[in-house]
Amino acid sequence: MTRDLHLVRHGEATKDETRLTARGRRQSELLAERLRGIGFAAVHHGPLPRATETASIIAGVLRVPCRVEAAADDYVPHFVPGHDEFFDQFPESERTRGPALAHEAETRFARPGDGPVLVVTHSFLISWLVRDALDAPPERWLSLNHDNAALTVIRYTTGKSPALIRFNDSGHLSSL
């Protein structure tokens, strides 16, 4: 069994993060066009407005349902000792619930299965899953970054190590 996990960071959000900017909506539309024809059954997404709006735009173009997933939320997936100044900027709830949600995301999405899966999420979760696919140490997730509406694809095949197919690919946004 093989599954391609398509991970997308939400489109550009307003400063208060309550909605997408006009540019973020356009990024989402362009991404949706790029994803057309892959055959997703649904668009899984985190519950925050910027991910929800991005997922809604993509799902509308692809004509598939949206599914809210706590595991696709915005959180700190792993605490790295010695980086207290960085981690102190995040609410305690994001830091304490993050590892369990990251484990849920791995269990739910990052495994072999039938058909492709699309998850609209946030930079930290994408970084965590890429780090895992590369078999890198846990602290390496801190060194990865993702553009808005960029596409990362990880292939999971039974009996094989995960393969990073695309990372932070934003070629579909070249017309912006």
N, CA and C of each residue as an Amber inpcrd file, in Angstrom:
protein
   528
   0.8390000  -1.1780000   0.0000000   0.0000000   0.0000000   0.0000000
   0.8880000   1.2460000   0.0000000   0.4350000   2.2370000  -0.7400000
   1.1620000   3.5010000  -0.8210000   0.2040000   4.6630000  -0.6270000
   0.6550000   5.6400000   0.1230000  -0.1250000   6.8680000   0.3160000
   0.8020000   8.0560000   0.1130000   0.3420000   9.0160000  -0.6890000
   1.0230000  10.2960000  -0.7990000   0.2950000  11.2740000   0.1010000
   1.0140000  11.7720000   1.0910000   0.4700000  12.7590000   2.0190000
   0.8550000  14.1380000   1.5080000  -0.1510000  14.9080000   1.1080000
   0.0360000  16.2690000   0.6180000  -0.2110000  17.2220000   1.7820000
   0.8300000  17.9260000   2.1670000   0.7550000  18.8740000   3.2720000
   0.8370000  20.2830000   2.7200000  -0.0840000  21.1270000   3.1540000
  -0.1640000  22.5010000   2.6660000  -0.2340000  23.4400000   3.8490000
   0.6090000  24.4510000   3.8350000   0.4550000  25.5190000   4.8160000
  -0.6450000  26.4420000   4.3030000  -1.4440000  26.9380000   5.2110000
  -2.5500000  27.8390000   4.8730000  -2.0590000  29.0260000   4.0500000
  -2.9910000  29.7010000   3.3670000  -2.6640000  30.9120000   2.6220000
  -2.3220000  32.0630000   3.5560000  -1.8020000  33.1260000   2.9780000
  -1.4170000  34.3070000   3.7610000  -2.6120000  34.8430000   4.5400000
  -2.4130000  35.0880000   5.8290000  -3.4850000  35.5490000   6.7140000
  -3.2970000  37.0180000   7.0700000  -4.4030000  37.6340000   7.4990000
  -4.3360000  39.0010000   8.0050000  -3.4930000  39.0100000   9.2770000
  -3.0650000  40.1870000   9.6950000  -2.2040000  40.2840000  10.8920000
  -2.8580000  39.6750000  12.1270000  -4.1790000  39.8170000  12.2490000
  -4.8690000  39.2430000  13.4140000  -5.2300000  37.7700000  13.2070000
  -4.8930000  37.2260000  12.0500000  -5.0800000  35.8150000  11.7060000
  -6.5280000  35.3440000  11.7210000  -7.4740000  36.2720000  11.5720000
  -8.8890000  35.9000000  11.5910000  -9.4170000  35.5060000  10.2110000
  -8.6530000  35.8090000   9.1690000  -9.0790000  35.4420000   7.8120000
  -7.8810000  35.5400000   6.8740000  -8.0760000  35.0980000   5.6550000
  -7.0220000  35.2180000   4.6510000  -7.0370000  36.6140000   4.0420000
  -5.8870000  37.0620000   3.6020000  -5.8070000  38.2980000   2.8280000
  -6.2850000  37.9750000   1.4060000  -6.4390000  38.9940000   0.5880000
  -6.7880000  38.7650000  -0.8200000  -5.7040000  37.9080000  -1.4750000
  -4.4570000  38.1760000  -1.1430000  -3.3470000  37.3760000  -1.6710000
  -3.4630000  35.9260000  -1.1880000  -3.8200000  35.7190000   0.0840000
  -3.9810000  34.3760000   0.6250000  -5.1000000  33.6050000  -0.0570000
  -6.1860000  34.2980000  -0.3940000  -7.2760000  33.6370000  -1.1240000
  -6.8110000  33.2390000  -2.5310000  -6.0600000  34.1310000  -3.1740000
  -5.5510000  33.8260000  -4.5150000  -4.5420000  32.6710000  -4.4580000
  -3.6870000  32.6600000  -3.4340000  -2.7470000  31.5460000  -3.2620000
  -3.5070000  30.2220000  -3.1540000  -4.5890000  30.2340000  -2.3980000
  -5.3960000  29.0270000  -2.1960000  -6.0440000  28.5750000  -3.4970000
  -6.5190000  29.5270000  -4.2900000  -7.1200000  29.1940000  -5.5940000
  -6.0880000  28.5670000  -6.5270000  -4.9040000  29.1550000  -6.5870000
  -3.8530000  28.6250000  -7.4580000  -3.4190000  27.2290000  -7.0050000
  -3.3250000  27.0430000  -5.7150000  -2.9730000  25.7260000  -5.1820000
  -4.0480000  24.7030000  -5.5280000  -5.3020000  25.0940000  -5.3850000
  -6.4030000  24.1880000  -5.7130000  -6.3320000  23.7440000  -7.1730000
  -6.0220000  24.6670000  -8.0600000  -5.8900000  24.3110000  -9.4850000
  -4.7650000  23.3020000  -9.6810000  -3.6840000  23.4920000  -8.9550000
  -2.5590000  22.5620000  -9.0620000  -2.9400000  21.1640000  -8.5700000
  -3.7840000  21.0960000  -7.5450000  -4.1650000  19.8170000  -6.9480000
  -5.3110000  19.1230000  -7.6850000  -5.9200000  19.8110000  -8.6280000
  -7.0530000  19.2500000  -9.3640000  -6.6390000  17.9430000 -10.0540000
  -7.4740000  16.9370000  -9.9360000  -7.2380000  15.6770000 -10.6230000
  -6.4330000  14.6500000  -9.8410000  -5.9670000  14.9870000  -8.6530000
  -5.1780000  14.0200000  -7.8710000  -6.0800000  12.9460000  -7.2630000
  -7.3110000  13.3030000  -6.9440000  -8.2530000  12.3000000  -6.4490000
  -8.3940000  12.2230000  -4.9420000  -8.3380000  13.3620000  -4.2910000
  -8.5390000  13.3910000  -2.8400000 -10.0030000  13.0940000  -2.5070000
 -10.2150000  12.4040000  -1.4080000 -11.5830000  12.1380000  -0.9480000
 -12.1220000  13.3070000  -0.1230000 -11.2030000  14.0740000   0.4910000
 -11.5940000  15.1930000   1.3480000 -10.3810000  16.0940000   1.5460000
 -10.6490000  17.2700000   2.0930000  -9.5780000  18.1710000   2.5270000
  -9.6320000  18.2050000   4.0480000  -8.6070000  17.6660000   4.6850000
  -8.4950000  17.6910000   6.1410000  -7.8150000  19.0000000   6.5100000
  -8.2440000  19.6200000   7.6000000  -7.6470000  20.9050000   7.9660000
  -7.7550000  21.1710000   9.4530000  -6.8830000  22.0480000   9.9170000
  -6.9250000  22.4880000  11.3000000  -8.1000000  23.4240000  11.5220000
  -8.4790000  23.6470000  12.7850000  -9.6700000  24.4320000  13.0960000
  -9.4960000  25.9520000  13.0590000  -8.2820000  26.4600000  12.9660000
  -8.1000000  27.9100000  12.9650000  -8.6040000  28.5310000  11.6560000
  -9.0920000  29.7740000  11.7160000  -9.7120000  30.3950000  10.5370000
  -8.8500000  30.3870000   9.2760000  -7.5550000  30.6350000   9.3990000
  -6.7100000  30.6940000   8.2020000  -6.6100000  29.3330000   7.5130000
  -6.5930000  28.2510000   8.2790000  -6.5830000  26.9160000   7.6820000
  -7.9650000  26.5360000   7.1630000  -8.9900000  26.8930000   7.9030000
 -10.3660000  26.5890000   7.4870000 -10.7100000  27.2680000   6.1720000
 -10.3700000  28.5490000   6.0440000 -10.6820000  29.2850000   4.8160000
  -9.8830000  28.7340000   3.6330000  -8.6090000  28.4310000   3.8440000
  -7.7930000  27.8370000   2.7820000  -8.3990000  26.5090000   2.3380000
  -8.7430000  25.6600000   3.2850000  -9.3330000  24.3580000   2.9700000
 -10.6520000  24.4950000   2.2360000 -11.4580000  25.4490000   2.6410000
 -12.7540000  25.6690000   1.9980000 -12.5940000  26.0610000   0.5250000
 -11.6420000  26.9170000   0.2490000 -11.3880000  27.3260000  -1.1410000
 -10.9360000  26.1250000  -1.9670000 -10.0010000  25.3700000  -1.4280000
  -9.4900000  24.1900000  -2.1460000 -10.5940000  23.1630000  -2.3430000
 -11.3480000  22.8810000  -1.2900000 -12.4240000  21.8870000  -1.3760000
 -13.4810000  22.3010000  -2.3950000 -13.7530000  23.6030000  -2.4780000
 -14.7240000  24.0890000  -3.4600000 -14.2840000  23.8060000  -4.8860000
 -13.0290000  24.0260000  -5.1770000 -12.5010000  23.7640000  -6.5130000
 -12.4520000  22.2680000  -6.7900000 -12.0170000  21.4950000  -5.8010000
 -11.8890000  20.0420000  -5.9830000 -13.2150000  19.2960000  -5.8430000
 -14.2210000  19.9850000  -5.3120000 -15.5480000  19.3900000  -5.1080000
 -15.5040000  18.1750000  -4.1850000 -14.8430000  18.3820000  -3.0420000
 -14.7620000  17.3580000  -2.0030000 -15.1130000  18.0120000  -0.6700000
 -15.4870000  17.2250000   0.3280000 -15.8140000  17.8040000   1.6380000
 -14.5750000  18.2240000   2.4260000 -14.8020000  19.0930000   3.3860000
 -13.7750000  19.4920000   4.3530000 -13.9880000  18.7090000   5.6330000
 -12.8820000  18.3660000   6.2940000 -12.9560000  17.6710000   7.5830000
 -12.0200000  18.3540000   8.5700000 -12.5830000  18.8970000   9.6390000
 -11.7840000  19.5480000  10.6700000 -11.0730000  18.4840000  11.4890000
  -9.7710000  18.6760000  11.6900000  -8.9430000  17.7040000  12.4060000
  -8.1210000  18.4280000  13.4640000  -8.2940000  18.0760000  14.7220000
  -7.4890000  18.6720000  15.7900000  -6.0020000  18.4250000  15.5600000
  -5.6590000  17.2890000  14.9880000  -4.2540000  16.9510000  14.7570000
  -3.6020000  17.8590000  13.7130000  -4.3890000  18.6010000  12.9480000
  -3.8650000  19.5280000  11.9430000  -3.8400000  20.9630000  12.4510000
  -4.0460000  21.1440000  13.7360000  -4.0670000  22.4820000  14.3490000
  -2.6590000  23.0680000  14.4100000  -2.5470000  24.2720000  14.9380000
  -1.2680000  24.9650000  15.1070000  -0.7750000  24.7330000  16.5320000
   0.3470000  24.0410000  16.6780000   0.8700000  23.7120000  18.0020000
   2.3570000  23.4030000  17.9010000   3.0010000  23.3560000  19.0440000
   4.4140000  23.0000000  19.1350000   4.4820000  21.4700000  19.2360000
   5.0230000  20.7780000  18.2120000   5.0010000  19.3150000  18.2270000
   6.0260000  18.6680000  19.1490000   7.0750000  19.4220000  19.4780000
   8.1420000  18.8370000  20.2920000   8.9320000  19.9780000  20.9340000
   9.1310000  19.8820000  22.2340000   9.9150000  20.8810000  22.9510000
  11.3940000  20.5250000  22.8350000  12.2040000  21.5330000  22.5340000
  13.6410000  21.3190000  22.4010000  14.3400000  22.0650000  23.5340000
  14.9470000  21.3440000  24.4690000  15.6570000  22.0050000  25.5720000
  16.7220000  22.9700000  25.0430000  16.8920000  24.0660000  25.7670000
  17.8820000  25.0610000  25.3800000  17.3440000  26.1420000  24.4590000
  16.0760000  26.0340000  24.0920000  15.4450000  27.0280000  23.2140000
  14.2700000  27.6890000  23.9400000  14.4160000  27.8890000  25.2310000
  13.3230000  28.4290000  26.0510000  12.7990000  29.7540000  25.5320000
  13.6870000  30.6330000  25.0900000  13.2560000  31.9460000  24.6040000
  12.2980000  31.8020000  23.4210000  12.5810000  30.8680000  22.5390000
  11.6950000  30.6170000  21.4010000  10.3620000  30.0540000  21.8670000
  10.3930000  29.0460000  22.6990000   9.1690000  28.3700000  23.1150000
   8.3110000  29.2130000  24.0520000   8.9130000  30.1340000  24.7760000
   8.1490000  30.9760000  25.7080000   7.1350000  31.8730000  25.0120000
   7.2830000  32.0860000  23.7120000   6.3400000  32.9460000  22.9900000
   5.0050000  32.2490000  22.6900000   4.9510000  30.9500000  22.9250000
   3.7380000  30.1900000  22.6300000   2.9700000  29.9060000  23.9110000
   1.6370000  29.9400000  23.8280000   0.8370000  29.6420000  25.0290000
   1.1490000  28.2440000  25.5610000   1.0320000  28.1060000  26.8480000
   1.3020000  26.8260000  27.5070000   0.4750000  25.6960000  26.8800000
  -0.7680000  26.0010000  26.4940000  -1.6250000  24.9640000  25.9070000
  -1.0440000  24.4150000  24.6120000  -0.4340000  25.2660000  23.7730000
   0.1790000  24.8080000  22.5250000   1.3900000  23.9290000  22.8040000
   2.1100000  24.2570000  23.8680000   3.3310000  23.5070000  24.1850000
   3.0190000  22.1650000  24.8480000   1.9800000  22.1240000  25.6710000
   1.7000000  20.8870000  26.4160000   0.8900000  19.8840000  25.6050000
  -0.0290000  20.3480000  24.7890000  -0.8480000  19.4010000  24.0130000
  -0.2010000  19.0200000  22.6910000   0.8170000  19.7660000  22.2720000
   1.4500000  19.5570000  20.9760000   1.9890000  18.1690000  20.7140000
   2.7980000  17.6070000  21.6110000   3.3340000  16.2760000  21.3370000
   2.2580000  15.2080000  21.1180000   1.1850000  15.2630000  21.8780000
   0.1020000  14.2870000  21.6860000  -0.5950000  14.4910000  20.3430000
  -0.8060000  15.7470000  19.9540000  -1.4300000  16.0190000  18.6530000
  -0.5060000  15.6240000  17.5050000   0.7950000  15.8460000  17.6650000
   1.7530000  15.4310000  16.6350000   1.7220000  13.9120000  16.4690000
   1.6530000  13.1940000  17.5820000   1.5540000  11.7350000  17.5230000
   0.2580000  11.3190000  16.8130000  -0.8350000  12.0120000  17.1210000
  -2.1110000  11.7180000  16.4490000  -1.9970000  11.9580000  14.9490000
  -1.3490000  13.0470000  14.5470000  -1.1770000  13.3400000  13.1150000
  -0.3570000  12.2490000  12.4370000   0.7030000  11.8010000  13.1070000
   1.5220000  10.7200000  12.5460000   0.6960000   9.4490000  12.3760000
  -0.0660000   9.1190000  13.3940000  -0.8800000   7.9040000  13.3700000
  -1.9900000   7.9890000  12.3220000  -2.5810000   9.1570000  12.2180000
  -3.7400000   9.3380000  11.3360000  -3.3550000   9.5040000   9.8650000
  -2.3060000  10.2910000   9.5950000  -1.9910000  10.6670000   8.2090000
  -0.6790000  10.1020000   7.6790000   0.3360000   9.9930000   8.5110000
   1.6970000   9.6720000   8.0730000   1.9400000   8.1730000   8.1020000
   1.2630000   7.4750000   7.2130000   1.3700000   6.0200000   7.1640000
   0.8650000   5.5340000   5.8120000   1.2410000   4.3350000   5.4150000
   0.7030000   3.7870000   4.1660000  -0.8100000   3.6580000   4.2500000
  -1.4620000   3.7860000   3.1300000  -2.9130000   3.6620000   3.0800000
  -3.4030000   3.7450000   1.6550000  -4.7030000   3.7600000   1.5100000
  -5.3110000   3.8390000   0.1870000  -5.5200000   5.2890000  -0.2150000
  -5.0220000   5.6590000  -1.3550000  -5.2730000   6.9620000  -1.9390000
  -4.5180000   8.1100000  -1.2920000  -4.4600000   9.2230000  -2.0150000
  -3.7710000  10.4080000  -1.5150000  -4.5730000  11.1120000  -0.4280000
  -3.8690000  11.7990000   0.4690000  -4.4980000  12.5580000   1.5480000
  -3.9760000  13.9820000   1.4890000  -4.8830000  14.9410000   1.6630000
  -4.5400000  16.3580000   1.6650000  -4.8440000  16.9490000   3.0330000
  -3.8280000  17.5820000   3.6600000  -3.9880000  18.2130000   4.9620000
  -3.5440000  19.6710000   4.8590000  -4.4600000  20.5830000   5.1500000
  -4.1460000  22.0110000   5.2290000  -3.8630000  22.3020000   6.6920000
  -2.6400000  22.7400000   6.9690000  -2.2010000  22.8620000   8.3450000
  -1.2860000  24.0720000   8.5070000  -0.3080000  23.9400000   9.3840000
   0.5770000  25.0500000   9.7400000   2.0310000  24.5950000   9.6440000
   2.9140000  25.5440000   9.6560000   4.3320000  25.2830000   9.4290000
   4.9300000  24.2650000  10.4020000   4.5690000  24.3430000  11.6800000
   5.1950000  23.4660000  12.6690000   4.8940000  21.9920000  12.4100000
   3.6460000  21.6610000  12.0980000   3.3140000  20.2560000  11.8530000
   4.0010000  19.7550000  10.5880000   4.0180000  20.5700000   9.5480000
   4.7010000  20.1580000   8.3180000   6.1760000  19.8920000   8.6220000
   6.7920000  20.7980000   9.3600000   8.2090000  20.6340000   9.7280000
   8.4350000  19.3390000  10.4990000   7.5320000  19.0590000  11.4190000
   7.6560000  17.8440000  12.2260000   7.5620000  16.5900000  11.3630000
   6.6070000  16.5480000  10.4430000   6.4250000  15.3690000   9.6010000
   7.5550000  15.2180000   8.5810000   8.0680000  16.3300000   8.0590000
   9.2180000  16.2640000   7.1500000  10.4370000  15.7430000   7.9030000
  10.6610000  16.2530000   9.1000000  11.7690000  15.7940000   9.9230000
  11.6780000  14.2880000  10.1480000  10.4840000  13.8110000  10.4160000
  10.2830000  12.3830000  10.6200000  10.5690000  11.6010000   9.3370000
  10.0940000  12.0940000   8.2040000  10.3150000  11.4090000   6.9330000
  11.8000000  11.3250000   6.5910000  12.5690000  12.3210000   7.0140000
  14.0100000  12.3320000   6.7580000  14.7930000  11.5860000   7.8370000
  14.0890000  11.0630000   8.8270000  14.7010000  10.3680000   9.9510000
  15.7420000  11.2460000  10.6490000  15.4070000  12.5250000  10.7530000
  16.2870000  13.4950000  11.4030000  15.9740000  13.5610000  12.8980000
  16.9100000  14.0400000  13.6950000  16.6650000  14.1640000  15.1360000
  15.4760000  15.0860000  15.4110000  14.7830000  14.8770000  16.5270000
  13.5780000  15.6610000  16.8340000  13.7640000  17.1760000  16.7780000
  14.9160000  17.6720000  17.1850000  15.1100000  19.1270000  17.2110000
  15.2110000  19.7500000  15.8170000  15.3930000  18.9490000  14.7780000
  15.5400000  19.4870000  13.4150000  14.2780000  20.1620000  12.8980000
  13.1250000  19.8740000  13.4870000  11.9080000  20.5230000  13.0060000
  12.0030000  22.0370000  13.1380000  12.7970000  22.5080000  14.0820000
  12.9440000  23.9490000  14.3000000  13.6360000  24.6550000  13.1370000
  14.3920000  23.9320000  12.3380000  15.1720000  24.5640000  11.2660000
  14.4530000  24.5750000   9.9200000  13.2390000  24.0590000   9.8670000
  12.4950000  24.0140000   8.6110000  11.4170000  25.0920000   8.6030000
  11.1930000  25.6880000   7.4600000  10.1710000  26.7200000   7.3310000
   9.3760000  26.4700000   6.0600000   8.1730000  27.0180000   6.0010000
   7.2860000  26.7590000   4.8720000   6.5810000  28.0290000   4.4440000
   6.4900000  28.2150000   3.1450000   5.7920000  29.3650000   2.5870000
   4.2880000  29.1490000   2.6550000   3.5650000  30.2440000   2.6430000
   2.1090000  30.1430000   2.5930000   1.6880000  29.4660000   1.2930000
   0.7690000  28.5270000   1.4110000   0.1870000  27.7920000   0.2850000
   1.2170000  26.9640000  -0.4930000   2.3500000  26.6720000   0.1230000
   3.3420000  25.7960000  -0.5100000   2.9420000  24.3370000  -0.2910000
   3.4290000  23.4860000  -1.1590000   3.0600000  22.0720000  -1.1490000
   4.2540000  21.1990000  -0.7710000   4.0380000  20.3150000   0.1910000
   5.0100000  19.3070000   0.5680000   4.3230000  17.9490000   0.4210000
   5.0170000  16.9960000  -0.1820000   4.4450000  15.6620000  -0.3830000
   5.4110000  14.6210000   0.1710000   4.8800000  13.7530000   1.0160000
   5.6440000  12.6420000   1.5760000   4.9390000  11.3480000   1.1660000
   5.7050000  10.4070000   0.6350000   5.1420000   9.1080000   0.2210000
   5.4350000   8.0580000   1.2820000   4.3670000   7.3740000   1.6860000
   4.4570000   6.2820000   2.6650000   4.0890000   4.9890000   1.9500000
   5.0090000   4.0330000   1.9530000   4.8030000   2.7530000   1.2920000
   5.0940000   1.6330000   2.2950000   4.2090000   0.6620000   2.3350000
   4.3890000  -0.4750000   3.2330000   5.7660000  -1.0950000   3.0290000
   6.4850000  -1.2810000   4.1330000   7.7820000  -1.9330000   4.0930000
   8.9450000  -1.0430000   3.6890000   8.6820000   0.2380000   3.4600000
   9.7460000   1.1540000   3.0610000   9.7560000   2.3710000   3.9710000
  10.8850000   3.0480000   4.0150000  10.9760000   4.3080000   4.7430000
  10.2070000   5.3760000   3.9720000   9.6630000   6.3850000   4.6730000
   8.9760000   7.4770000   3.9760000   9.9300000   8.1620000   2.9970000
   9.3610000   8.6940000   1.9190000  10.1520000   9.3950000   0.9100000
   9.6090000  10.8110000   0.7370000  10.4650000  11.7900000   0.8680000
  10.0790000  13.1850000   0.6450000  10.0710000  13.4300000  -0.8570000
   8.8960000  13.6810000  -1.4140000   8.7170000  13.8580000  -2.8590000
   8.8280000  15.3330000  -3.2470000   8.1950000  16.1940000  -2.4790000
   8.2470000  17.6450000  -2.6880000   8.3780000  18.3140000  -1.3310000
   9.1240000  19.4120000  -1.3130000   9.2670000  20.1640000  -0.0780000
   9.1080000  21.6530000  -0.3600000   8.0990000  22.2560000   0.2920000
   7.9060000  23.7030000   0.2270000   7.8350000  24.1990000  -1.2160000
   7.1690000  23.4480000  -2.0590000   7.0590000  23.7560000  -3.4850000
   5.9860000  24.8140000  -3.7050000   6.3790000  25.9380000  -4.2500000
   5.4360000  27.0360000  -4.4840000   5.4110000  27.4530000  -5.9550000
   5.7740000  26.5380000  -6.8430000   5.7880000  26.8390000  -8.2740000
   4.4450000  27.3020000  -8.8060000   3.3650000  26.8360000  -8.2250000
   2.0200000  27.2350000  -8.6510000   1.7170000  28.6950000  -8.3250000
   2.5470000  29.3270000  -7.5030000   2.3190000  30.7090000  -7.0870000
   3.1270000  31.7050000  -7.9070000   3.7830000  31.2400000  -8.9570000
   4.6790000  32.1080000  -9.7270000   3.9680000  33.2740000 -10.3930000
   2.6610000  33.1590000 -10.5970000   1.9260000  34.2520000 -11.2570000
   1.5450000  35.3760000 -10.2910000   1.8270000  35.2060000  -8.9970000
   1.4990000  36.2580000  -8.0220000   2.4970000  37.3860000  -8.0540000
